[in-house]
Amino acid sequence: MNNAREKDILELLHQQSPSSVQQLASYLKMSEVTVRRDLVEMEQKGLLVRKRGWAFLPGLGIEPLFNLRMKQNPDLKQRIAAYAADQVCEGEVIALDIGTTVTELAKELLRKNNVTVFTFSFQAANILSQSNVNLYLVGGNLRKTEMSLVGSITRDTIMKFHFDRFFMGMAGLSKDNGPTDFNLEEAEIKRAFIERSKHVVALVDKTKIGVTSLVKICEFDEIDEIVTNEDPESMHEQIPFRGKWTFV
């Protein structure tokens, strides 16, 4: 779809959300058929939500489907994942978060040997089941929409171990609200891995910068390194992080 038209739709929704297809078509001076087609594409990108002839901006608690997120900016995520995998050394014990960027990292880890991986992500575990890494899937209550394991069993299990690195994903990273994510239970599991890890690495593609989601994960000073593909000058201005920046 036309980028200018996409911008116009988002501007209108920022002014009035929800808006009907009819309202959008009148505003854009276009047919309802074209507007509906545009809305489908924008929903697939995670930019809005459609329901019964209405479109609205996603709230802080609305999590786009995993399969849709996997299609968004795959090249950015792959570059971050390739760098992260290169940092993993033989003999290390690492923890993997859930999410699409970390799933890309799991693919990159297929080329590794003599590495131990703990994860609460079925997506990552399924990929790594085909590898030579020593794999532990941390048990718990299955959250089916994300295929993650959460809850007190998961957290209590994590607290029994120590990890060299935790590779963490997130839904947003903003100056005022820090690292945030969609789900309260998953944020709790992330915090457990942070507490038990020597080195915490946040994998954040540039579309997450300046975004705030439902629940705060941790403070900036609990992260050792942020790996991103945003412009370095822009990042230093936007995010008050004093640890290691890596731009890929």
C-alpha positions as semicolon CSV with decimal commas, in nm:
position;residue;x (nm);y (nm);z (nm)
1;M;0,000;0,000;0,000
2;N;0,096;0,364;-0,037
3;N;0,314;0,482;0,256
4;A;0,152;0,825;0,256
5;R;-0,192;0,664;0,283
6;E;-0,073;0,448;0,571
7;K;0,051;0,759;0,749
8;D;-0,282;0,936;0,690
9;I;-0,476;0,645;0,838
10;L;-0,256;0,636;1,148
11;E;-0,288;1,012;1,194
12;L;-0,666;0,987;1,185
13;L;-0,666;0,698;1,433
14;H;-0,447;0,900;1,669
15;Q;-0,717;1,167;1,660
16;Q;-1,011;0,927;1,675
17;S;-0,972;0,563;1,771
18;P;-1,175;0,363;1,690
19;S;-1,282;0,487;1,345
20;S;-1,519;0,310;1,109
21;V;-1,428;0,206;0,756
22;Q;-1,683;0,457;0,633
23;Q;-1,521;0,740;0,831
24;L;-1,176;0,651;0,702
25;A;-1,298;0,626;0,343
26;S;-1,464;0,968;0,369
27;Y;-1,153;1,121;0,525
28;L;-0,921;0,973;0,262
29;K;-1,166;1,031;-0,025
30;M;-1,129;0,666;-0,128
31;S;-1,352;0,365;-0,172
32;E;-1,435;0,148;0,128
33;V;-1,297;-0,154;-0,060
34;T;-0,953;0,009;-0,086
35;V;-0,962;0,119;0,279
36;R;-1,051;-0,233;0,395
37;R;-0,760;-0,375;0,193
38;D;-0,522;-0,119;0,346
39;L;-0,645;-0,199;0,696
40;V;-0,580;-0,570;0,642
41;E;-0,219;-0,496;0,544
42;M;-0,170;-0,260;0,837
43;E;-0,310;-0,514;1,082
44;Q;-0,064;-0,773;0,949
45;K;0,214;-0,528;1,030
46;G;0,082;-0,489;1,384
47;L;-0,002;-0,120;1,332
48;L;-0,373;-0,145;1,415
49;V;-0,654;-0,382;1,511
50;R;-0,971;-0,445;1,307
51;K;-1,308;-0,553;1,443
52;R;-1,647;-0,558;1,270
53;G;-1,595;-0,267;1,036
54;W;-1,390;-0,061;1,280
55;A;-1,018;0,005;1,312
56;F;-0,838;0,113;1,626
57;L;-0,485;0,156;1,755
58;P;-0,363;-0,137;1,965
59;G;-0,365;-0,073;2,338
60;L;-0,068;-0,135;2,563
61;G;-0,193;-0,484;2,642
62;I;-0,261;-0,602;2,286
63;E;0,010;-0,833;2,160
64;P;0,034;-0,890;1,784
65;L;0,035;-1,257;1,688
66;F;0,377;-1,426;1,684
67;N;0,350;-1,535;1,320
68;L;0,268;-1,180;1,211
69;R;0,559;-1,038;1,412
70;M;0,798;-1,288;1,252
71;K;0,723;-1,127;0,914
72;Q;0,806;-0,777;1,037
73;N;1,161;-0,649;0,965
74;P;1,323;-0,995;0,937
75;D;1,648;-0,849;0,804
76;L;1,689;-0,625;1,110
77;K;1,626;-0,913;1,347
78;Q;1,862;-1,145;1,161
79;R;2,150;-0,895;1,182
80;I;2,101;-0,859;1,556
81;A;2,077;-1,236;1,599
82;A;2,393;-1,304;1,397
83;Y;2,594;-1,062;1,614
84;A;2,455;-1,211;1,936
85;A;2,540;-1,568;1,832
86;D;2,897;-1,465;1,754
87;Q;2,942;-1,353;2,116
88;V;2,857;-1,694;2,259
89;C;3,170;-1,885;2,356
90;E;3,228;-2,258;2,387
91;G;3,126;-2,393;2,726
92;E;2,889;-2,108;2,811
93;V;2,549;-2,153;2,972
94;I;2,307;-1,907;2,818
95;A;1,940;-1,822;2,865
96;L;1,708;-1,733;2,578
97;D;1,397;-1,519;2,608
98;I;1,083;-1,555;2,398
99;G;1,004;-1,336;2,096
100;T;1,083;-1,312;1,729
101;T;1,434;-1,166;1,750
102;V;1,540;-1,431;2,000
103;T;1,387;-1,695;1,774
104;E;1,619;-1,571;1,500
105;L;1,905;-1,606;1,750
106;A;1,806;-1,970;1,809
107;K;1,850;-2,030;1,436
108;E;2,197;-1,874;1,448
109;L;2,291;-2,098;1,742
110;L;2,244;-2,406;1,524
111;R;2,607;-2,362;1,420
112;K;2,734;-2,375;1,780
113;N;2,877;-2,670;1,972
114;N;2,939;-2,732;2,343
115;V;2,693;-2,463;2,454
116;T;2,415;-2,511;2,710
117;V;2,087;-2,327;2,650
118;F;1,797;-2,270;2,889
119;T;1,474;-2,125;2,752
120;F;1,104;-2,092;2,830
121;S;1,017;-2,058;2,461
122;F;0,878;-2,356;2,268
123;Q;0,962;-2,167;1,947
124;A;1,332;-2,149;2,036
125;A;1,338;-2,502;2,180
126;N;1,185;-2,649;1,864
127;I;1,460;-2,491;1,654
128;L;1,741;-2,592;1,890
129;S;1,616;-2,950;1,915
130;Q;1,787;-2,996;1,578
131;S;2,123;-2,868;1,704
132;N;2,423;-2,993;1,901
133;V;2,361;-2,759;2,196
134;N;2,268;-2,900;2,537
135;L;1,906;-2,781;2,564
136;Y;1,685;-2,729;2,869
137;L;1,321;-2,622;2,828
138;V;1,211;-2,469;3,158
139;G;0,872;-2,613;3,256
140;G;0,559;-2,431;3,370
141;N;0,216;-2,319;3,256
142;L;0,186;-2,298;2,875
143;R;0,085;-1,959;2,737
144;K;-0,047;-2,078;2,403
145;T;-0,054;-1,749;2,210
146;E;0,323;-1,709;2,247
147;M;0,409;-2,078;2,312
148;S;0,594;-1,978;2,627
149;L;0,611;-2,138;2,971
150;V;0,530;-1,910;3,263
151;G;0,426;-1,910;3,627
152;S;0,576;-1,997;3,964
153;I;0,713;-2,335;3,850
154;T;0,908;-2,166;3,571
155;R;1,042;-1,894;3,796
156;D;1,137;-2,131;4,079
157;T;1,324;-2,357;3,836
158;I;1,523;-2,066;3,690
159;M;1,626;-1,952;4,039
160;K;1,812;-2,283;4,091
161;F;2,067;-2,204;3,816
162;H;2,330;-1,950;3,711
163;F;2,378;-1,827;3,353
164;D;2,667;-1,663;3,168
165;R;2,434;-1,458;2,944
166;F;2,065;-1,384;2,912
167;F;1,954;-1,270;2,567
168;M;1,639;-1,068;2,626
169;G;1,374;-0,938;2,388
170;M;1,110;-0,675;2,458
171;A;0,810;-0,501;2,305
172;G;0,935;-0,149;2,366
173;L;1,225;0,062;2,493
174;S;1,155;0,424;2,582
175;K;1,326;0,705;2,769
176;D;1,053;0,751;3,030
177;N;0,937;0,392;3,080
178;G;1,245;0,184;3,006
179;P;1,221;-0,176;2,879
180;T;0,858;-0,294;2,859
181;D;0,666;-0,596;2,738
182;F;0,312;-0,716;2,666
183;N;0,258;-0,981;2,933
184;L;0,293;-0,964;3,313
185;E;0,380;-1,333;3,359
186;E;0,647;-1,330;3,091
187;A;0,800;-1,013;3,238
188;E;0,831;-1,198;3,568
189;I;1,025;-1,480;3,399
190;K;1,253;-1,228;3,230
191;R;1,328;-1,071;3,569
192;A;1,421;-1,413;3,710
193;F;1,670;-1,470;3,427
194;I;1,811;-1,121;3,479
195;E;1,866;-1,192;3,848
196;R;2,054;-1,515;3,778
197;S;2,267;-1,401;3,482
198;K;2,617;-1,252;3,479
199;H;2,556;-1,060;3,158
200;V;2,219;-0,934;3,030
201;V;2,196;-0,850;2,658
202;A;1,887;-0,677;2,522
203;L;1,813;-0,748;2,154
204;V;1,605;-0,453;2,029
205;D;1,535;-0,384;1,663
206;K;1,487;-0,016;1,586
207;T;1,108;-0,040;1,551
208;K;1,087;-0,093;1,931
209;I;1,271;0,231;2,018
210;G;1,047;0,494;2,174
211;V;0,766;0,241;2,221
212;T;0,599;0,164;2,556
213;S;0,404;-0,154;2,626
214;L;0,203;-0,278;2,924
215;V;0,454;-0,379;3,191
216;K;0,804;-0,265;3,284
217;I;1,063;-0,542;3,277
218;C;1,358;-0,389;3,461
219;E;1,568;-0,077;3,509
220;F;1,823;0,038;3,253
221;D;2,113;-0,037;3,488
222;E;2,012;-0,405;3,504
223;I;2,106;-0,441;3,136
224;D;2,473;-0,474;3,038
225;E;2,443;-0,436;2,662
226;I;2,182;-0,320;2,411
227;V;2,213;-0,453;2,056
228;T;2,015;-0,258;1,798
229;N;2,022;-0,127;1,442
230;E;1,902;0,223;1,520
231;D;2,114;0,530;1,442
232;P;2,378;0,570;1,720
233;E;2,329;0,945;1,769
234;S;1,953;0,908;1,782
235;M;1,975;0,630;2,039
236;H;2,203;0,821;2,274
237;E;1,961;1,113;2,263
238;Q;1,649;0,901;2,317
239;I;1,755;0,637;2,569
240;P;1,939;0,716;2,898
241;F;2,141;0,394;2,896
242;R;2,499;0,403;3,029
243;G;2,601;0,046;2,948
244;K;2,744;-0,095;2,627
245;W;2,575;0,000;2,298
246;T;2,623;-0,225;1,995
247;F;2,494;-0,109;1,656
248;V;2,473;-0,372;1,382
